[in-house]
Amino acid sequence: MPATPLQRNDERRKLSDLFRKVLADAMEERDQRQDFVDRPEGTELAWVIFERYQMREAVNAERAARNLPPVPMEAVMRVERSAAGHSDYARQFAWGCAGLAMGES
């Protein structure tokens, strides 16, 4: 029997909590990653790249557990851009990543 919308929302909320923890752990390393990295898209701080990478790894681990194919970095970047500028950036980013992990975004 497929999950109800309430069950799916509860599952997404739990995943979002997990991804907020992943992001918080990655954020604790910001002071170690203050260098700039030249990329084809432009120059970025190394901690931005690291946090994005950690989130993609966590999303793809959840997707693998669900027998879903991995998402590319571009999908995580899209979710991150939609969270940028929000006062609750970490929560928005984690929520979007939870949707990616569940195959909803």
N, C-alpha and C positions, 0 to 999 in steps of 0.2 A: 504494500500500500504506500503510495507516495506521501511525503510529508505535507502537512497542512501549512498554509501561509504563516500561522503563528509559530509552528515548529521550526520552519525555515528562518524566521526572524530571530528566534531564540538561538538557533545554531549560528547565525551570522553575528549576533551579539557576542557570543562566546569566542568566536574566531577573532572578532574585532578586539576583544580584551587581550587575546594572545598576541595579536599583531602590535597592539600598543606597547606591550612589554618588550617585544623584539625591537621596536623603534626606540623605546626608552633606553634599552641596553646599548644600542648603537649610538645614541646621542651622548652617552657618557664618555665616548671616545673622541668627541669633537676636538678637544684641546690637543689631541695627538695627531690630528689630521687637518692642520691649518694651511697646508700648501695648496697652491693652485695647480690645476691640471688642464692642459690644453687638449681639447677634444674637437672633433669635426663640427659639433654644434656650437662651440665656443668654449670659453674658459670657465671652469667651475671649481669650487672648493672641494678638496678631497673628501671632507666629511659628508658632503651632499651625495657624492658618488657612492661612498661606503654605505650610507643609510639606505639609499635606494637599492643597492645590491643586497643588503641584508633582508630587506622587505621582499624582494623578488625571490630570494632563496626560501624564505618562510612560506610565501604564497605557493611556490612550486612544490614544496614538500607536502603541503595540504592537498594540492591538486593531484599529486602522485598517489596519495592515500585514497583518493576518490576515483582513481583510474582516469583522470583527465590529463590531457597533454599540457606541457609547461607553457606558461605565458612568456612572451618576449619582454625585454626591458621596456620597450615602448609602451606596453600596456600599463606597467607600473608607473612610468613617467606621466602617462595621461591621468592616472588617478592622483598622483602627487600634484600635478598642476591644478587639478580641480580643488584640491585642499589648500593650496597656497593662498595666503592672505587671510584665511579664516583665523579667528581668535582661538579656535579649537583645532588647529592644524593637525596635531597628532591624532586626535579622535577621527577627524574626517579622512585622513590618509589611511588609518587602520580600517575604518569602515569600508572604504573603497577597495582595499586589499582583500578584505573578507569576501566581498562580492566577487572579486576575481577568483579567489580560492574555490568558491562554490560554483563557479561557472556562470554567474549572473551578470557580470559586467564585461 
